[in-house]
Amino acid sequence: MNKIGIFYGSSGGNTQNVAKTIAKKLNVSDNDVYNVAKAGANDLIPYEILLLGSSTWGYGDLQDDWESFIKIISSVDLTNKKIALFGCGDSSSYPDTFCSAMGIIYKTVSKKAEIIGLTGTDGYSFDDSEAIINGQFAGLAIDEDNESNLTEERINNWVEALKKAI
Ligand SMILES: Cc1cc2nc3c(=O)[nH]c(=O)nc-3n(C[C@H](O)[C@H](O)[C@H](O)COP(=O)(O)O)c2cc1C
């Protein structure tokens, strides 16, 4: 399998936990899992596949550490890399901006790399999201606040689909 790097931003630990679960299921070692608060441009270079995760904060905003990392990733040559996105949000309290951070990242990186791992919206309950791209989520949407019982299954389905795409 091509070399995978996982980069996440997480304020309360939910996206970090999702990142670690994904890493285990894809046999990605801890050394290839980065908190974006501590990552730099050079960390992105070795990987052919980047999995990028952010929770959504404010009202449809990136997680805080992603505010700087999005500038870093914009400056990196992503040609020939495949990118998949994941994120945590709260579809009940923020139904109009559910997991919107994934959409912000998508809009930045989709100009420069192939995006894989988009997912259907069946089984989710929300009104709007910047992460909706042609009727699909830009990546894996997780709601630990309201639907943590579905997290494992959602991650499993996504990881299986990713394995076929990489
Ligand atoms: C002040 C605040 C603002 C939030 N804004 C949004 C939002 O706009 N959209 C959304 O889907 N979730 C929103 N959330 C929910 C978080 O994204 C969610 O709790 C997530 O699991 C946090 O992940 P983390 O622990 O990795 O940071 C917000 C939560 C808080 C406390």
The ligand as an ORCA input file, in Angstrom:
! r2SCAN-3c Opt
* xyz 0 1
  C     -18.488     26.489     20.563
  C     -18.685     25.305     19.642
  C     -18.929     25.512     18.288
  C     -19.150     24.431     17.437
  N     -19.479     24.656     16.107
  C     -19.805     23.602     15.317
  C     -20.250     23.794     13.967
  O     -20.367     24.931     13.466
  N     -20.554     22.686     13.221
  C     -20.461     21.415     13.732
  O     -20.758     20.453     13.004
  N     -20.037     21.215     15.005
  C     -19.717     22.254     15.808
  N     -19.298     22.035     17.094
  C     -19.213     20.640     17.596
  C     -17.794     20.066     17.545
  O     -17.258     20.093     16.242
  C     -17.861     18.621     18.035
  O     -18.152     18.610     19.400
  C     -16.605     17.812     17.751
  O     -16.829     16.475     18.101
  C     -15.388     18.349     18.490
  O     -14.282     17.616     18.053
  P     -12.831     17.773     18.709
  O     -12.950     17.264     20.130
  O     -11.954     16.912     17.880
  O     -12.449     19.214     18.627
  C     -19.082     23.105     17.952
  C     -18.812     22.910     19.318
  C     -18.637     23.985     20.156
  C     -18.381     23.721     21.627
*
